[in-house]
Amino acid sequence: MILHIKVKPSSSKQEILSFGSNRYLVYLTEPPENNRANIELINLLSKYFGTPVSRIKIKTGLTSNEKMIEVS
């Protein structure tokens, strides 16, 4: 499954909002430095979808707030 995600790092809350078919807005508490926000995103998606962290990959947007994530 491919997800299109817009990330809001350094937020005061952790939240996932769905906007229809595989489009999400994700609020993260970690700053976008030293890959901390990406790690928090993967851990949060793992809990949300009930899949292991090893099955979630950032396909595009590693340094962007617009990401394409693959959940296998």
C-alpha positions as a printed NumPy array, in Angstrom:
array([[ 0.   ,  0.   ,  0.   ],
       [ 1.327,  3.463, -0.931],
       [ 0.479,  6.408,  1.338],
       [ 0.789, 10.119,  0.551],
       [ 1.609, 11.981,  3.751],
       [ 2.088, 15.63 ,  4.646],
       [ 4.113, 15.943,  7.841],
       [ 3.949, 18.801, 10.362],
       [ 7.052, 18.379, 12.584],
       [ 7.706, 20.213, 15.868],
       [ 4.001, 20.219, 16.673],
       [ 2.545, 20.194, 20.172],
       [ 0.667, 16.939, 19.499],
       [ 0.978, 13.58 , 17.808],
       [-1.961, 12.968, 15.499],
       [-2.85 , 11.25 , 12.214],
       [-5.68 , 12.723, 10.134],
       [-7.02 , 10.817,  7.113],
       [-8.244, 12.626,  3.992],
       [-9.657,  9.808,  1.889],
       [-7.828,  7.279, -0.202],
       [-4.354,  6.883,  1.284],
       [-3.849, 10.621,  1.997],
       [-2.857, 11.653,  5.515],
       [-1.796, 14.699,  7.51 ],
       [ 0.495, 13.722, 10.383],
       [ 1.469, 15.966, 13.29 ],
       [ 4.769, 15.022, 14.964],
       [ 6.365, 16.337, 18.157],
       [ 9.983, 15.782, 17.049],
       [11.913, 18.419, 15.069],
       [13.03 , 17.627, 11.509],
       [16.695, 17.408, 12.543],
       [18.941, 14.328, 12.52 ],
       [16.118, 12.196, 11.048],
       [14.173, 12.371, 14.35 ],
       [10.845, 13.324, 12.719],
       [11.133, 10.483, 10.168],
       [11.787,  7.957, 12.938],
       [ 8.791,  9.242, 14.903],
       [ 6.652,  9.071, 11.733],
       [ 7.563,  5.439, 11.065],
       [ 6.918,  4.449, 14.693],
       [ 3.556,  6.264, 14.719],
       [ 2.454,  4.672, 11.425],
       [ 3.51 ,  1.271, 12.751],
       [ 1.159,  1.65 , 15.714],
       [-1.644,  3.15 , 13.574],
       [-1.636,  0.341, 10.987],
       [-0.586, -2.45 , 13.379],
       [ 2.394, -3.473, 11.271],
       [ 6.06 , -3.928, 12.224],
       [ 8.402, -0.969, 11.748],
       [10.475, -3.039,  9.3  ],
       [ 7.533, -3.112,  6.843],
       [ 7.274,  0.7  ,  6.548],
       [ 9.591,  2.497,  4.119],
       [ 9.89 ,  6.143,  3.053],
       [ 9.97 ,  5.929, -0.756],
       [10.249,  9.666, -1.541],
       [10.506, 12.861,  0.477],
       [13.125, 11.9  ,  3.043],
       [13.985, 15.566,  3.626],
       [10.604, 17.018,  2.596],
       [ 7.333, 17.439,  4.46 ],
       [ 5.535, 15.704,  1.54 ],
       [ 6.315, 11.999,  1.706],
       [ 5.369,  8.82 , -0.124],
       [ 5.378,  5.851,  2.263],
       [ 5.166,  2.172,  1.368],
       [ 3.516, -0.167,  3.873],
       [ 3.963, -3.82 ,  2.914]])
